[in-house]
Amino acid sequence: MNPSTAQAKVIVDELVRNTVSHVVLCPGSRNAPLSLALHDAAAAGRLQLHVRIDERGAGFLALGIAARTGRPVAVVCTSGTAAANFHPAVLEADRAGVPLIVLTADRPPELRAAGANQVIDQQRLYGNAVRYFDELAVAERRGGQNAYWRSQICRAWNAAYGEWRCGPVHLNVPFREPLVPDGDDEWYESLEGRPGGERWTELPDFGALPSFVVPSARCGLVVACDSGVRAASEWGEQHGWPVISETGGLGLLGSSAISSGVWLLGAEEFIRRHKPEQVLCLGRPTVFRQIQQLLSDADVEVLLVRPDSDWPAPAHNVRQVGQWFDSPTKPADPDWLAAWQRADGLANAAVDRALRQEQWPSGLRLASELVDALPPDALLVVGSSNPARDVALAGRMRPDVLVHRNRGVAGIDGTVSTAIGAATVHRGPSYALLGDLTFLHDINGLLAGPASTRPDLTIVVLNDDGGGIFSLLEQGAPEHRDSFEHVFGTPHGADLAALCSGFDVPHVLAGTIDEFRAALRPAPGLRVVEVQVDRSRHRDLHARIRTAVSTALS
């Protein structure tokens, strides 16, 4: 057996022993030893292998699987720009705390020094975005190789599934030729792992003794993000604190849940009279300026639970940081919660009236209809920009819906691939709500070979022919009308139906609300539902609803 084949077989075997059950592979020459070893492991039923030709999409496919399962997923590529194309997914995994094991094949040192083809500097390619980096020594015919290879895989798994926060790790693996098996199964030493399928190095049970934050206010507010929404809801229900979420009513449950929280935070008179003493913030909020303004208030103490390295504390007034929350030291003021509950009912009624009066389609009305139509236990992957805002501002309470958002760095990269990855491992119906630019940016994510299975996923594309999000920001103000379309609106005129046809993905253009509702009925396979929206109406609609909410609360 040649050294490259031996090393690859051991790496794959130890990955499986470390509970890696999904691997995303991109084809290439230098990573051929790993490709062949992964194919053999998949054929033996030891792991699920997903093959993609686009490294950027492959990285996000792996990220979607890892985010949904909560377990490390490996993603493998050849050398050169292939490795560079993993970078956006690595950055997202870093900020979102998603465990990825990135394996990049490389030329051995003597070929790098000779100006060989497909050579870039892959040493610490992803900088500080990875929890751990190592370049494995080039495989040689000598003793101790098996233990060294297995030990390094365990180190990488340990760092990806880390003590404080999960994240990506990077192993650079130089391979010398020959890169394919030579027909000889003999090797210098035994390549067996530990008996009974155990991993080479046993690792601790992280999080067994978490640190706690202890709230101390009678009038507090919980702000929950993504995976912490359900836990925050249960804590708020138990202790009488109102709970708002960056995803609106999705995932919230219980009498303390305030589904119109973002609208209430934007109502200046209400928040002036109902400013919390403390905010218990679970995760890192990234979407709404109203929440950032609350966290920026120097009179509000901030308690952070499971934050990342970038604390969401614009006023630098963090009181406590911990991995979980404990019971407060004082009982909550019942009138405080009751006031938020009354305001929530008034705000929700005002939003609902405004949306029902709005001409179909609009982004907010579309999001409202989509949330209403989701089957029980559905997964909803929400794209950045307007969709992330629309579902929070217009969706009703749906505690039975699981939400995923790529909010680590809040980019539009790889969202189609992320949705497909998450849907692949979700046990239930899956949906995604994306803007047209997000969809076009990762349309290669639709590409899968005949050997690849497509999940049951309905991708809803809100097509407003460009950057509709900017119409809600300062750039969309009337004084910037002359420059807006050219540098912010950026209309593209793309034919989404034709593009989907080229990828052999069914497409439906829903022109009426009844057609949209019909298109959302659960169906097998991957499909795209397009709704064309006039983005020139976005700004006025949001303004009208803000006014309606403020009027209802006055």
C-alpha positions in Angstrom: 0.0 0.0 0.0 1.4 3.4 -0.9 1.6 6.1 1.9 -1.1 8.4 0.5 -3.6 5.6 0.4 -2.7 4.4 3.9 -3.0 7.9 5.3 -6.4 8.5 3.7 -7.9 5.2 4.8 -6.8 5.9 8.4 -8.1 9.5 8.3 -11.6 8.4 7.1 -11.8 5.6 9.6 -10.9 7.8 12.5 -13.4 10.4 11.4 -16.2 7.8 11.5 -15.0 6.7 14.9 -15.3 10.3 16.0 -19.0 10.3 15.1 -18.7 12.1 11.7 -21.5 10.6 9.7 -21.8 13.2 6.9 -18.9 14.2 4.5 -19.2 16.7 1.6 -16.6 16.0 -1.1 -15.5 18.1 -4.1 -13.8 16.2 -6.9 -10.1 16.8 -7.6 -6.8 15.1 -8.4 -4.7 15.8 -5.3 -7.5 14.8 -2.9 -8.0 11.5 -4.8 -6.7 9.4 -1.9 -9.4 10.8 0.4 -12.1 10.6 -2.3 -11.5 6.9 -2.8 -11.4 6.2 0.9 -14.6 8.1 1.4 -16.3 6.3 -1.4 -15.4 2.9 0.2 -16.6 4.1 3.6 -19.9 5.3 2.1 -20.3 2.0 0.1 -19.9 0.1 3.4 -22.6 2.2 5.0 -20.3 3.9 7.5 -21.1 7.5 6.4 -23.2 9.5 4.0 -21.2 11.1 1.2 -22.4 14.2 -0.6 -20.5 15.1 -3.8 -20.6 18.7 -5.2 -18.6 20.3 -7.9 -18.7 23.9 -6.4 -16.5 24.3 -3.4 -18.3 27.4 -2.1 -21.7 25.7 -2.2 -20.2 22.5 -0.8 -18.9 24.4 2.3 -22.4 25.7 2.9 -24.0 22.4 2.3 -21.8 21.0 5.1 -22.6 23.9 7.2 -26.4 23.4 6.8 -26.0 19.7 7.8 -23.8 20.5 10.8 -26.1 23.3 12.0 -29.2 21.1 11.8 -27.6 18.0 13.4 -25.3 19.9 15.9 -22.5 17.5 15.0 -19.2 18.0 13.2 -19.4 17.5 9.4 -16.2 17.1 7.2 -15.8 18.9 3.9 -13.0 17.9 1.5 -11.4 19.5 -1.5 -8.2 19.5 -3.6 -5.5 22.2 -3.5 -5.5 25.8 -4.9 -8.5 28.0 -5.3 -10.7 25.1 -4.4 -9.5 25.5 -0.8 -10.0 29.3 -1.0 -13.6 28.8 -2.0 -14.4 27.2 1.4 -13.5 30.5 3.1 -17.1 32.1 3.2 -18.5 29.0 4.8 -15.6 28.8 7.3 -16.3 32.5 8.3 -20.0 31.8 8.8 -19.2 28.6 10.8 -16.8 30.6 13.0 -19.3 33.4 13.9 -22.3 31.1 14.1 -20.5 28.4 16.1 -21.1 25.5 13.7 -18.7 22.5 13.9 -16.9 21.9 10.5 -13.8 19.8 9.8 -12.2 21.3 6.7 -9.8 18.9 5.0 -7.8 20.5 2.1 -5.4 18.4 0.1 -2.1 20.0 -0.9 1.0 19.4 -2.9 4.0 18.2 -0.8 6.7 20.8 0.1 9.0 19.9 -2.7 6.4 20.6 -5.3 5.4 23.9 -3.7 9.0 25.0 -4.0 9.0 24.1 -7.7 6.1 26.2 -8.7 3.8 23.2 -9.3 0.3 23.6 -10.7 -2.6 24.5 -8.4 -0.3 25.7 -5.6 -1.2 28.5 -3.2 -0.1 29.0 0.4 -2.6 27.0 2.3 -0.9 27.4 5.7 -3.4 29.0 8.0 -5.5 29.9 5.0 -8.5 30.8 7.0 -6.6 32.9 9.6 -8.3 33.3 13.0 -11.6 31.9 11.7 -10.7 28.4 12.7 -10.5 27.0 16.2 -7.5 24.8 15.2 -5.1 24.4 12.3 -2.6 21.8 11.5 -0.7 20.6 8.5 -0.2 16.8 8.6 3.3 15.6 7.8 3.6 13.9 4.4 2.9 10.2 4.9 6.0 8.0 5.0 6.7 4.3 5.4 7.8 4.3 9.0 6.5 3.3 12.4 4.1 5.6 14.4 2.2 6.9 11.4 -1.1 5.3 12.3 -1.1 6.7 15.9 -0.1 10.2 14.7 -2.8 10.4 12.0 -5.6 9.2 14.3 -4.4 11.5 17.1 -4.6 14.5 14.9 -8.1 13.7 13.7 -9.2 13.5 17.4 -7.5 16.8 18.1 -9.4 18.4 15.2 -12.8 16.9 16.3 -12.1 18.0 19.8 -11.5 21.6 18.7 -14.5 21.7 16.3 -16.8 20.4 19.1 -15.1 22.6 21.6 -15.5 23.3 25.3 -16.9 26.8 25.1 -18.1 27.1 21.5 -18.2 24.9 18.4 -16.6 26.1 15.2 -14.5 25.2 12.1 -11.1 23.5 12.1 -8.7 23.1 9.3 -6.4 20.2 8.5 -4.1 20.7 5.4 -3.0 17.3 4.1 -0.1 17.2 1.6 -0.2 14.0 -0.6 2.7 12.6 -2.6 2.1 10.5 -5.7 0.9 7.8 -6.3 -2.5 9.2 -5.4 -4.5 6.0 -6.1 -4.2 2.5 -4.7 -1.4 0.3 -6.2 -3.0 -3.0 -5.6 -0.8 -3.9 -2.6 -2.6 -4.1 0.8 0.6 -4.5 2.9 1.8 -1.6 5.1 4.7 -1.1 7.4 2.6 -1.3 10.6 -0.9 -2.2 11.6 -3.4 0.5 10.5 -6.1 -0.7 12.9 -7.8 1.7 15.3 -8.9 1.1 18.9 -10.8 -2.1 19.5 -14.6 -2.0 19.4 -14.7 1.0 17.0 -13.6 3.4 19.8 -11.9 6.7 18.9 -8.1 6.9 19.4 -8.4 9.5 22.1 -11.3 9.7 24.4 -12.6 13.2 24.9 -14.5 15.0 27.8 -18.2 15.7 27.9 -18.1 19.4 27.3 -20.7 21.6 29.0 -21.3 19.2 31.9 -20.7 22.1 34.4 -21.9 25.3 32.7 -21.5 28.7 34.2 -24.7 30.6 34.9 -25.9 34.2 34.8 -28.2 35.3 37.6 -30.8 38.0 36.7 -31.6 40.4 39.6 -34.3 42.8 38.1 -38.1 42.8 38.6 -38.6 44.4 35.2 -36.6 42.5 32.7 -36.7 41.4 29.1 -35.4 38.3 27.3 -34.0 38.7 23.7 -33.5 35.3 22.1 -31.7 34.4 18.9 -32.0 31.3 16.7 -31.4 28.0 18.6 -32.0 29.6 22.0 -35.6 30.7 21.3 -37.3 27.7 22.9 -35.2 27.7 26.0 -35.7 31.4 26.5 -39.5 30.9 26.1 -39.5 28.3 28.8 -37.4 30.4 31.2 -39.6 33.5 30.6 -42.7 31.5 31.2 -41.3 30.2 34.5 -40.0 33.6 35.8 -42.5 36.1 34.3 -40.2 38.0 32.0 -41.5 38.9 28.5 -39.6 37.2 25.7 -38.9 38.6 22.2 -37.1 36.9 19.4 -35.2 38.0 16.3 -37.4 35.5 14.4 -40.7 37.1 15.7 -43.2 34.4 16.7 -41.3 31.5 15.2 -40.3 29.0 17.8 -41.7 31.1 20.7 -44.2 29.6 23.0 -46.0 30.3 26.3 -47.7 33.3 27.8 -44.5 35.3 28.1 -43.9 35.2 24.4 -44.2 38.6 22.7 -44.3 38.0 19.0 -44.5 41.7 18.0 -41.4 42.5 20.1 -39.5 44.2 17.3 -42.5 46.5 16.5 -42.8 47.4 20.2 -39.1 48.2 20.5 -39.6 50.6 17.6 -42.5 52.4 19.3 -40.6 55.2 21.0 -43.3 56.2 23.5 -44.0 52.6 24.5 -40.4 51.8 25.1 -39.8 55.0 27.0 -42.5 53.9 29.4 -41.5 50.3 29.4 -37.7 50.3 29.4 -36.4 47.1 31.1 -33.9 47.3 33.9 -32.0 44.3 32.6 -31.9 42.5 29.2 -31.1 38.8 29.2 -29.7 38.2 25.7 -29.4 34.6 24.5 -27.1 34.4 21.5 -26.1 37.3 19.2 -28.8 39.6 17.7 -27.8 40.8 14.2 -30.9 41.9 12.3 -32.8 44.8 14.0 -31.5 48.2 14.9 -34.2 48.4 17.5 -32.6 45.7 19.5 -29.1 47.2 19.1 -30.5 50.5 20.4 -31.9 48.8 23.5 -28.5 47.1 24.1 -26.8 50.5 23.6 -28.8 52.2 26.4 -26.4 52.8 29.3 -29.3 52.6 31.7 -30.0 48.9 30.7 -27.9 46.2 32.2 -27.0 43.4 29.8 -26.7 39.7 30.7 -25.2 37.6 28.0 -25.9 33.8 27.6 -23.8 31.8 25.1 -22.4 34.8 23.3 -19.7 34.5 20.7 -16.3 36.2 20.9 -18.0 39.5 19.7 -20.2 40.4 22.6 -23.5 42.1 21.5 -23.0 45.1 23.8 -22.7 48.4 22.0 -22.7 50.3 25.3 -20.1 48.0 26.8 -22.3 47.6 29.8 -22.3 43.8 30.1 -23.0 42.8 33.7 -22.6 39.0 33.5 -21.6 36.4 30.9 -22.4 32.7 31.1 -23.3 29.5 29.3 -26.8 29.3 30.8 -29.3 31.2 32.9 -30.4 30.6 36.5 -33.4 31.8 38.4 -33.6 35.5 39.2 -32.9 36.7 42.7 -36.1 38.8 42.7 -39.7 37.9 41.7 -40.8 39.6 38.5 -43.3 42.5 38.6 -46.6 40.9 37.3 -47.8 44.3 36.1 -44.7 44.5 33.9 -45.4 41.3 32.0 -49.1 42.2 31.7 -48.3 45.5 30.1 -46.1 43.8 27.5 -48.9 41.2 26.9 -51.5 43.9 26.3 -49.2 45.8 24.0 -48.4 42.7 22.1 -52.1 42.0 21.4 -52.7 45.6 20.2 -49.6 45.6 18.0 -50.4 42.2 16.4 -53.9 43.3 15.6 -52.6 46.5 14.0 -50.1 44.6 11.9 -52.7 42.1 10.8 -55.1 44.8 9.8 -52.5 46.7 7.8 -51.3 43.5 6.0 -54.9 42.4 5.1 -55.5 45.8 3.5 -52.2 45.7 1.6 -52.3 44.8 -2.1 -50.8 41.3 -2.9 -48.0 40.7 -3.1 -45.6 42.4 -0.6 -42.7 41.0 1.3 -44.4 41.2 4.6 -47.7 39.7 3.4 -45.8 36.9 1.6 -43.9 36.1 4.9 -47.2 36.1 6.8 -48.9 33.7 4.4 -45.8 31.4 4.3 -45.6 31.2 8.1 -49.4 30.4 8.3 -49.0 27.7 5.7 -46.1 25.8 7.2 -46.9 22.3 8.2 -46.3 21.2 11.8 -42.7 20.5 12.6 -41.5 22.2 9.5 -38.0 23.6 9.0 -37.8 27.2 7.7 -34.4 28.4 6.4 -34.5 32.2 6.2 -32.2 34.2 4.0 -30.5 37.4 5.0 -31.7 40.9 4.0 -35.5 41.3 3.7 -36.6 37.7 4.4 -34.9 37.7 7.9 -36.9 40.9 8.7 -40.2 39.9 7.0 -40.7 36.7 8.9 -40.0 38.4 12.2 -42.2 41.4 11.5 -45.2 39.6 10.0 -45.2 35.9 11.1 -47.5 34.8 13.8 -46.7 32.6 16.7 -45.5 29.2 15.5 -43.8 27.3 18.3 -43.8 24.1 16.2 -41.5 25.6 13.5 -37.7 25.2 13.5 -35.8 28.2 12.0 -32.3 28.4 10.6 -30.5 31.6 9.5 -27.0 32.1 8.4 -26.5 35.1 10.8 -22.8 34.4 11.8 -21.6 37.1 9.3 -25.1 37.7 7.8 -24.0 37.2 4.2 -26.1 35.9 1.3 -23.4 33.4 0.4 -24.3 29.8 0.0 -27.9 30.1 1.3 -29.4 27.7 -1.2 -26.7 25.1 -0.3 -27.3 25.7 3.4 -31.0 25.1 3.0 -30.4 21.9 1.0 -28.0 20.7 3.6 -30.3 21.4 6.5 -33.3 19.9 4.7 -31.3 16.7 3.9 -31.1 15.8 7.6 -34.4 17.4 8.8 -37.1 14.8 9.6 -40.1 16.7 8.3 -41.1 19.1 5.6 -38.6 21.9 4.8 -39.0 25.3 3.3 -36.7 28.3 2.6 -37.5 32.0 2.1 -34.9 33.8 0.0 -34.6 37.0 -1.8 -33.8 36.9 -5.5 -30.1 38.1 -5.1 -29.5 35.5 -2.4 -31.0 32.8 -4.7 -29.0 33.9 -7.7 -25.8 34.2 -5.7 -25.9 30.5 -4.9 -27.9 29.1 -7.7 -25.2 26.5 -8.3 -26.5 25.0 -5.0 -29.3 23.5 -7.1 -26.9 21.4 -9.0 -26.7 17.8 -7.9 -25.6 14.7 -9.9 -27.9 11.7 -10.5 -26.3 9.8 -7.6 -27.3 12.6 -5.2 -30.6 12.6 -3.5 -32.6 15.9 -3.4 -34.4 16.6 -0.1 -38.1 17.6 0.2 -37.5 21.3 0.1 -39.6 24.2 -1.2 -37.6 27.3 -1.9 -39.7 30.4 -1.9 -38.0 33.3 -3.8 -39.2 36.8 -3.2 -38.2 38.3 -6.5 -38.1 42.1 -6.3 -35.5 42.3 -9.1 -32.6 43.6 -7.1 -31.5 44.8 -3.7 -34.9 45.6 -2.1 -33.3 45.7 1.4 -31.6 49.0 0.6 -34.9 50.7 0.0 -35.5 50.3 3.8 -32.1 51.8 4.7 -30.7 55.3 4.5 -29.7 54.6 0.9 -33.4 54.3 0.0 -34.3 57.8 1.1 -35.8 60.1 -1.5 -32.7 62.3 -1.7 -30.7 59.4 -3.1 -33.2 58.5 -5.8 -30.9 59.4 -8.7 -28.2 57.0 -7.6 -30.3 54.3 -6.0 -31.1 52.0 -8.9 -27.6 52.0 -10.4 -25.6 51.2 -7.2 -28.1 49.8 -4.7 -31.2 48.6 -6.5 -29.1 46.7 -9.1 -32.0 45.2 -11.2 -30.9 42.0 -13.0 -33.9 40.9 -15.0 -33.0 37.2 -14.7 -35.5 34.6 -15.8 -35.7 32.3 -12.7 -37.9 29.8 -14.5 -35.4 29.3 -17.2 -32.5 29.0 -14.7 -34.4 26.4 -12.7 -35.2 24.5 -15.9 -31.5 24.3 -16.6 -30.9 22.6 -13.2 -34.0 20.3 -13.7 -35.7 21.8 -10.7 -39.5 22.4 -10.9 -40.5 26.1 -10.8 -43.8 27.8 -10.1 -44.6 31.4 -10.6 -47.3 32.3 -8.1 -49.1 35.4 -9.4 -52.1 35.3 -7.0 -52.4 34.6 -3.3 -54.4 31.5 -4.1 -51.7 30.2 -6.4 -49.1 30.9 -3.7 -51.1 29.0 -1.1 -51.5 26.0 -3.5 -47.8 26.0 -4.3 -46.9 25.7 -0.6 -48.7 22.4 -0.1 -46.2 19.7 0.9 -44.7 17.8 -2.1 -41.7 15.5 -2.5 -38.5 16.7 -4.0 -36.8 20.1 -4.5 -38.9 22.9 -6.1 -38.8 26.7 -6.4 -41.8 28.9 -5.9 -41.3 32.5 -7.2 -43.3 35.5 -6.2 -42.6 38.8 -8.0 -42.8 41.9 -5.8 -42.6 45.6 -6.5 -39.8 46.8 -4.2 -40.8 50.4 -4.6 -43.6 49.8 -2.1 -41.4 48.4 0.7 -40.5 51.6 2.4 -44.0 53.0 2.5 -45.6 49.8 3.8 -43.1 49.6 6.7 -43.8 53.2 7.6 -47.6 52.7 7.5 -47.3 49.7 9.9 -45.1 51.6 12.3 -47.6 54.3 12.4 -50.5 51.9 12.9 -48.7 50.2 15.8 -47.8 53.5 17.5 -51.4 54.6 17.1 -52.7 51.4 18.6 -50.5 51.7 21.6 -51.3 55.4 22.3 
